[in-house]
Structures are given as C-alpha cells and as structure tokens.
C-alpha cells in the first residue's frame, strides 16, 4: 500500500514534469542542463512552482502573524537589515528550484515533445546482459529473500500436525525448519547494441558557438538513443585537413585551425566500422557536423565514394548536420543532396542557430531508424 508521502511525491513529480515539458524547447536551445549532468541524472532549474499552502477561509481571520504593522515588515529589525553583504533591494527576485531528472525520463519527454517513433534495431548479440528471475522455493537463503507466506503456511501445518494449534488463540511461531526462501536463476540474454560515431570539423572556420551547438545537439541525440538501446558505445573523431580519434572532452574543447579535408574523417570512420563493429551485430550511427566547407571538389567526390561504398551500407542511417558559420560556404550539404537525392540511408539537416536545434533533432531521429 502506498503511503501518503508517496502519493504527494508522485503528484509533485507530475507537476515538475509538466513544467519541464512546457519549457523543454527553451532548455534545449539554451543548453542549461548540460553543465549539470551526472552519470544517470541531470539537474534542471525549474522556475516558479506554486507550492500548495493553507489559507484562511472568509470567517476564520486571525492567528499567527496578526497584529500591528504591515505585511513585509521585518520582525525585530529595520528594513534593509540582514546578514548578507549586499544592501536590500525593493524588486522581487527571480526564484528557481533545481530538480533532478533521470536521463530516461528526459528522453521520454523529448520523445513526447517531438513525437519521435521508437527505433527498430537491426543487430543484436554482441553484448550480453544478465537477468535474474525467481524460479522456486528452498529451505536456505538470506533473510532478504524470505517468503513470509510460505514460511507461515509451513509453521501452521506443523503446529496442526503436532496438535499445538489453538483456533481460539491462533498464534503461529515459525521455527528454523519452517523458514522458506525464494531461489533465483541468472539468465544470459543478448541485448541490442549500438555505436554512435561523432565526427566534427574543428578547422579555423568553426567557432565556439558552432561547437556549442554541436555539443547541445549531440547530448540530446545521445539521450534518445540510450533510451532505445541497452548497450551503446560512443566514439569521437575530429578533423581539419587530417583526422584523429579523441575522447569526449577533447572532442568538444579542441581549438584548432587549418584547412578542411572531410574525407580524412570519413576514411577513419569507415576503418573504425570495418574493424570494430560487424554490421550483423551492431546498429551503427555516424553523425558528422561541419560548416559546409571542404578543401576541393575532388575531396568531396572522395567523400561521396566512401559514403556510398563503405559507410552507408554498414549504417542504420548516416546523418550530416551543417552548422551555419560566418566563414563557411555551406556547399557540402548541397553536394550531399545532389549525390544522395531520395536516399533513405542519408539524412541532412541545416542548423542555422540554437533555435533550430530542436527541428534538427527531429530531422535526425524522426524516422525511427
């Protein structure tokens, strides 16, 4: 039976979820929760939640706080006095509380807001998950697994057999031999798994704002795909005229300059897939973000060749996000549209600014692949 406090807690979480859902697009575009991400939860500032409070009825005036003075007057002091270093002001403040939300709950809110379909995995079995299930009753075990109903029934049966049971005073006292415990079995189950390979142009034309947009968008892509797959890996590739694999922190913080050869990243990505992720066992998601500049038309043709023959056939879907930059030409997305017109395995999206992030996420994840 649920306690009253559990019902109140559930009701409060519904209110919080509603507030977050109402402001989800704002949270996404501003990236407010990224800096407060834990392993499994994020801390979200939720503004102005009205907490239920008692209020006097019309004929019940009086009580604590009644007397001389005006509402807002300090008790035992003058206006402006206090322990803080700053002087008191006269304007109301902007109050917010921080609530913790699991990444799974956050993914569900994203799915509801953007009407995202669930993904149908294509590969499985590389990762094995262990699942425990209760399969019977035994006479030994830890107290945490004691089966009270079976223990009581065994004690009752013994007392009836011995003639010590009195219906007028039905006291049942289990002995050590009456104890019964649940037994369990551990099953190995293959689970669906996926790998996300993020690639980003870090050449001189990609500024901090462009990289921040990529960081925000990849957070939400991660959150949604982790909700869809049990086992998931993430790899990161940065490139200018050359490509290299890096860790997550380096991926989002690298400041580099130089030219751009996108084919260097695609070659590294294709090698990574062919060596580490058999297509029969893995769901593969390469994401590439750039401002659309490439060194030459010849290199773009090389990119198209790698995509067509090595990356796209192995992937669930290949996604390219083009972030607007004052220095980028924006040509590469046009080339991809030209070479892969109508191709179901390629999704491209233009991200003009932070306000466009939400629609870009829908572009990438809205097809349920």
C-alpha positions as CSV (number, residue, x, y, z in Angstrom):
1,X,0.0,0.0,0.0
2,X,1.4,3.3,-1.0
3,X,1.9,5.9,1.8
4,X,0.5,9.4,1.7
5,X,4.0,10.9,1.2
6,X,4.5,8.6,-1.9
7,X,1.3,10.0,-3.4
8,X,2.4,13.6,-2.7
9,X,5.8,12.8,-4.2
10,X,4.2,11.4,-7.3
11,X,1.9,14.4,-7.6
12,X,4.9,16.8,-7.2
13,X,6.9,14.9,-9.9
14,X,3.9,15.2,-12.3
15,X,3.9,19.0,-11.7
16,X,7.7,19.1,-12.3
17,X,7.4,17.1,-15.5
18,X,4.7,19.4,-16.8
19,X,6.9,22.4,-16.1
20,X,9.9,20.9,-17.9
21,X,7.7,19.8,-20.8
22,X,6.3,23.3,-21.2
23,X,9.9,24.7,-21.3
24,X,11.7,21.9,-23.0
25,X,12.5,23.8,-26.2
26,X,14.0,26.6,-24.1
27,X,16.1,24.1,-22.2
28,X,17.3,22.5,-25.4
29,X,18.2,25.8,-27.2
30,X,20.0,27.3,-24.1
31,X,21.7,24.0,-23.1
32,X,21.0,24.8,-19.5
33,X,21.2,21.2,-18.2
34,X,24.4,20.1,-19.9
35,X,26.7,21.6,-17.3
36,X,24.9,19.8,-14.5
37,X,24.8,16.3,-15.9
38,X,25.6,13.3,-13.7
39,X,26.0,9.8,-14.7
40,X,22.3,9.0,-14.8
41,X,20.6,12.2,-13.9
42,X,20.6,15.9,-14.8
43,X,19.8,18.8,-12.6
44,X,17.3,21.2,-14.1
45,X,16.4,24.7,-12.9
46,X,12.6,24.9,-12.8
47,X,11.3,28.4,-12.3
48,X,8.4,29.4,-10.1
49,X,6.4,26.3,-9.0
50,X,3.5,27.3,-6.8
51,X,3.6,25.1,-3.7
52,X,0.2,24.3,-2.2
53,X,-0.4,26.1,1.1
54,X,-3.1,26.6,3.7
55,X,-5.3,29.6,3.5
56,X,-7.9,31.0,5.9
57,X,-11.5,31.0,5.0
58,X,-13.6,34.1,4.9
59,X,-14.8,33.8,8.5
60,X,-11.5,32.5,10.0
61,X,-9.4,35.6,10.3
62,X,-6.7,35.9,12.9
63,X,-3.8,33.7,14.1
64,X,0.0,33.8,13.9
65,X,1.4,36.9,12.3
66,X,-1.6,39.1,13.1
67,X,-1.1,42.4,14.9
68,X,0.4,45.9,14.3
69,X,2.5,46.6,11.3
70,X,2.2,45.9,7.6
71,X,2.8,42.8,5.6
72,X,6.5,42.5,4.7
73,X,7.8,44.4,7.8
74,X,10.8,42.6,9.4
75,X,10.4,41.2,12.9
76,X,12.8,42.7,15.4
77,X,14.7,44.9,13.0
78,X,14.6,47.7,10.4
79,X,14.0,47.3,6.7
80,X,17.3,46.5,4.9
81,X,19.0,44.8,7.9
82,X,20.3,41.3,7.5
83,X,23.4,39.1,7.4
84,X,24.1,39.5,3.6
85,X,26.9,41.7,2.3
86,X,24.7,43.5,-0.2
87,X,22.0,46.0,0.6
88,X,18.4,45.0,0.4
89,X,16.6,45.9,-2.7
90,X,12.9,46.6,-3.4
91,X,12.4,44.5,-6.5
92,X,11.2,40.9,-6.5
93,X,13.8,38.2,-7.3
94,X,13.8,35.5,-10.0
95,X,13.5,32.3,-8.0
96,X,14.1,28.9,-9.3
97,X,14.4,25.4,-7.8
98,X,16.6,22.7,-9.1
99,X,15.1,19.2,-9.6
100,X,16.9,16.1,-10.7
101,X,15.5,14.1,-13.6
102,X,16.8,10.8,-14.8
103,X,18.1,10.6,-18.4
104,X,15.4,8.1,-19.2
105,X,12.7,10.5,-18.0
106,X,14.3,13.2,-20.1
107,X,14.4,11.0,-23.1
108,X,10.7,10.3,-22.7
109,X,9.9,14.0,-22.5
110,X,11.9,14.6,-25.7
111,X,10.1,11.7,-27.4
112,X,6.7,13.2,-26.4
113,X,7.6,16.7,-27.4
114,X,8.9,15.8,-30.8
115,X,6.7,12.8,-31.4
116,X,9.7,10.6,-32.0
117,X,9.0,7.0,-33.0
118,X,10.8,4.1,-31.3
119,X,13.7,2.7,-33.2
120,X,13.7,-0.8,-34.7
121,X,17.1,-2.2,-34.0
122,X,18.7,-4.4,-36.7
123,X,21.6,-6.1,-34.9
124,X,21.9,-7.9,-31.6
125,X,24.0,-10.3,-29.5
126,X,27.4,-8.7,-29.2
127,X,26.6,-7.5,-25.6
128,X,25.2,-10.0,-23.1
129,X,23.1,-8.8,-20.2
130,X,22.4,-10.9,-17.1
131,X,18.8,-11.0,-15.9
132,X,17.8,-12.7,-12.6
133,X,14.4,-14.3,-12.1
134,X,12.8,-16.2,-9.2
135,X,12.2,-19.8,-10.1
136,X,11.2,-21.6,-6.9
137,X,11.3,-22.0,-3.1
138,X,14.1,-23.5,-0.9
139,X,14.8,-24.1,2.8
140,X,18.0,-21.9,3.0
141,X,18.8,-18.4,1.9
142,X,19.3,-14.9,3.1
143,X,16.6,-13.1,5.2
144,X,16.1,-10.6,2.4
145,X,14.6,-13.5,0.3
146,X,12.4,-15.0,3.0
147,X,9.0,-16.0,1.7
148,X,6.7,-15.0,4.5
149,X,3.5,-16.6,3.2
150,X,5.2,-20.0,2.6
151,X,7.0,-19.8,6.0
152,X,3.7,-19.1,7.8
153,X,2.0,-21.9,6.0
154,X,4.7,-24.4,6.9
155,X,4.6,-23.4,10.5
156,X,0.8,-23.6,10.6
157,X,0.9,-27.1,9.0
158,X,3.5,-28.3,11.6
159,X,1.5,-26.9,14.6
160,X,-1.7,-28.6,13.3
161,X,0.2,-31.9,12.9
162,X,1.6,-31.7,16.4
163,X,-1.8,-30.6,17.9
164,X,-0.4,-27.4,19.3
165,X,-2.5,-25.1,17.2
166,X,-5.4,-23.4,19.1
167,X,-8.1,-21.8,16.8
168,X,-9.3,-19.8,19.8
169,X,-5.8,-18.3,20.1
170,X,-4.3,-18.6,16.6
171,X,-0.6,-17.8,17.4
172,X,1.8,-19.1,14.8
173,X,5.5,-19.3,15.8
174,X,7.8,-20.4,12.9
175,X,10.9,-22.4,13.8
176,X,14.1,-22.7,11.8
177,X,12.8,-25.6,9.8
178,X,9.7,-23.7,8.8
179,X,11.7,-21.0,7.0
180,X,11.3,-20.8,3.3
181,X,13.3,-18.6,0.8
182,X,12.9,-17.7,-2.8
183,X,15.5,-19.1,-5.1
184,X,16.6,-17.4,-8.3
185,X,18.3,-18.2,-11.6
186,X,20.5,-16.0,-13.7
187,X,19.9,-16.0,-17.4
188,X,22.3,-14.5,-20.0
189,X,20.3,-12.6,-22.6
190,X,21.8,-10.9,-25.7
191,X,20.8,-7.3,-26.0
192,X,20.6,-4.8,-28.8
193,X,23.5,-2.5,-29.0
194,X,24.6,0.5,-31.0
195,X,27.6,2.6,-31.6
196,X,27.5,6.4,-32.3
197,X,30.4,7.8,-34.2
198,X,30.5,11.6,-33.9
199,X,32.7,13.5,-36.4
200,X,33.2,17.2,-36.3
201,X,35.1,19.8,-38.3
202,X,37.4,21.7,-36.0
203,X,39.1,23.8,-38.6
204,X,39.5,27.6,-38.3
205,X,36.1,28.4,-39.7
206,X,34.3,26.5,-36.9
207,X,33.9,28.9,-34.0
208,X,32.9,28.3,-30.4
209,X,29.2,28.9,-31.0
210,X,29.2,26.3,-33.7
211,X,30.9,23.8,-31.5
212,X,28.5,24.6,-28.6
213,X,25.5,23.9,-30.9
214,X,27.1,20.5,-31.8
215,X,27.6,19.8,-28.1
216,X,24.0,20.5,-27.3
217,X,22.6,18.5,-30.2
218,X,24.8,15.5,-29.5
219,X,23.6,15.5,-25.9
220,X,20.0,15.1,-26.9
221,X,20.8,12.5,-29.6
222,X,22.8,10.5,-27.0
223,X,19.9,10.7,-24.5
224,X,17.4,9.5,-27.0
225,X,19.5,6.6,-28.4
226,X,20.5,5.4,-25.0
227,X,16.8,5.1,-24.2
228,X,16.4,2.9,-27.3
229,X,19.4,0.6,-26.9
230,X,20.5,-1.4,-23.9
231,X,24.2,-1.4,-24.8
232,X,25.7,1.7,-26.5
233,X,29.2,2.9,-27.4
234,X,30.3,6.4,-28.4
235,X,33.4,7.2,-30.5
236,X,34.6,10.7,-31.4
237,X,36.6,11.9,-34.5
238,X,37.8,15.5,-35.1
239,X,39.3,16.7,-38.3
240,X,40.7,19.6,-40.2
241,X,42.9,18.6,-43.0
242,X,43.6,15.4,-41.1
243,X,41.5,13.3,-38.8
244,X,42.1,11.6,-35.4
245,X,40.1,9.8,-32.8
246,X,39.8,11.7,-29.4
247,X,37.8,11.4,-26.2
248,X,34.6,13.2,-25.5
249,X,36.2,16.1,-23.6
250,X,38.7,16.7,-26.3
251,X,36.0,16.5,-29.0
252,X,34.1,19.5,-27.6
253,X,37.0,21.6,-26.4
254,X,39.5,21.4,-29.2
255,X,40.6,24.7,-30.7
256,X,42.4,24.2,-33.9
257,X,42.9,26.0,-37.2
258,X,43.9,25.0,-40.6
259,X,42.2,23.7,-43.7
260,X,39.5,21.1,-44.2
261,X,39.5,17.7,-45.8
262,X,36.3,15.9,-44.8
263,X,37.4,12.7,-46.5
264,X,40.0,12.2,-43.8
265,X,37.3,11.8,-41.2
266,X,35.2,9.5,-43.4
267,X,38.2,7.2,-44.0
268,X,38.8,6.9,-40.3
269,X,35.1,6.3,-39.6
270,X,34.9,3.6,-42.3
271,X,38.0,1.9,-40.9
272,X,36.6,2.0,-37.4
273,X,33.3,0.4,-38.6
274,X,35.1,-2.3,-40.6
275,X,37.5,-3.3,-37.8
276,X,35.3,-3.0,-34.7
277,X,31.6,-3.2,-35.5
278,X,30.3,-6.2,-37.5
279,X,27.2,-5.0,-39.2
280,X,25.2,-8.1,-38.3
281,X,25.6,-7.3,-34.6
282,X,25.7,-3.6,-34.3
283,X,23.4,-0.7,-35.1
284,X,25.7,2.0,-36.4
285,X,25.1,5.7,-36.4
286,X,27.7,8.0,-37.9
287,X,27.0,11.7,-37.3
288,X,29.1,14.4,-39.0
289,X,28.9,18.2,-38.2
290,X,30.7,20.9,-40.1
291,X,30.0,24.4,-41.5
292,X,30.0,23.0,-45.1
293,X,33.5,24.0,-46.2
294,X,35.7,21.4,-47.9
295,X,39.1,21.8,-49.4
296,X,38.2,20.8,-53.0
297,X,35.6,19.3,-55.2
298,X,37.8,16.3,-55.7
299,X,37.8,15.6,-52.0
300,X,34.0,15.9,-51.9
301,X,33.9,13.2,-54.6
302,X,36.1,11.1,-52.4
303,X,33.7,11.6,-49.5
304,X,30.8,10.6,-51.7
305,X,32.6,7.4,-52.7
306,X,33.4,6.4,-49.1
307,X,29.9,7.1,-48.0
308,X,28.3,5.2,-50.9
309,X,30.5,2.1,-50.7
310,X,31.7,1.8,-47.1
311,X,29.8,3.9,-44.5
312,X,26.1,3.9,-45.6
313,X,25.8,0.2,-46.4
314,X,27.0,-0.6,-42.9
315,X,25.0,2.0,-41.0
316,X,21.4,2.3,-39.9
317,X,21.5,5.9,-41.1
318,X,24.2,8.4,-41.9
319,X,23.5,11.9,-40.5
320,X,25.1,15.2,-41.6
321,X,24.4,18.4,-39.7
322,X,25.6,21.7,-41.2
323,X,26.0,24.5,-38.7
324,X,25.9,28.0,-40.1
325,X,29.1,29.9,-39.7
326,X,30.1,33.4,-41.0
327,X,33.2,31.8,-42.6
328,X,31.7,28.6,-44.0
329,X,30.5,28.3,-47.6
330,X,27.7,25.8,-46.8
331,X,28.5,23.9,-50.0
332,X,28.9,20.4,-48.7
333,X,25.2,19.9,-47.8
334,X,24.3,20.9,-51.3
335,X,26.7,18.3,-52.7
336,X,25.3,15.5,-50.4
337,X,21.7,16.4,-51.5
338,X,22.8,16.2,-55.1
339,X,24.5,12.9,-54.9
340,X,22.1,11.2,-52.4
341,X,18.8,12.6,-53.5
342,X,16.0,10.4,-52.2
343,X,18.4,8.0,-50.5
344,X,16.7,6.7,-47.3
345,X,20.1,6.0,-45.6
346,X,21.2,9.6,-45.6
347,X,19.7,12.5,-43.5
348,X,21.0,16.0,-43.8
349,X,20.0,18.9,-41.6
350,X,20.8,22.6,-41.6
351,X,21.3,24.2,-38.1
352,X,21.1,28.0,-38.5
353,X,21.3,28.8,-34.8
354,X,20.3,27.4,-31.4
355,X,16.6,27.8,-32.0
356,X,16.9,25.4,-34.9
357,X,18.4,22.6,-32.8
358,X,15.0,21.1,-31.9
359,X,14.0,20.7,-35.5
360,X,17.4,19.3,-36.4
361,X,17.0,16.6,-33.7
362,X,13.6,15.8,-35.2
363,X,15.2,15.6,-38.7
364,X,17.7,13.0,-37.5
365,X,15.6,10.9,-35.1
366,X,12.1,11.4,-36.6
367,X,12.3,8.5,-39.0
368,X,12.8,5.8,-36.3
369,X,15.9,4.3,-37.9
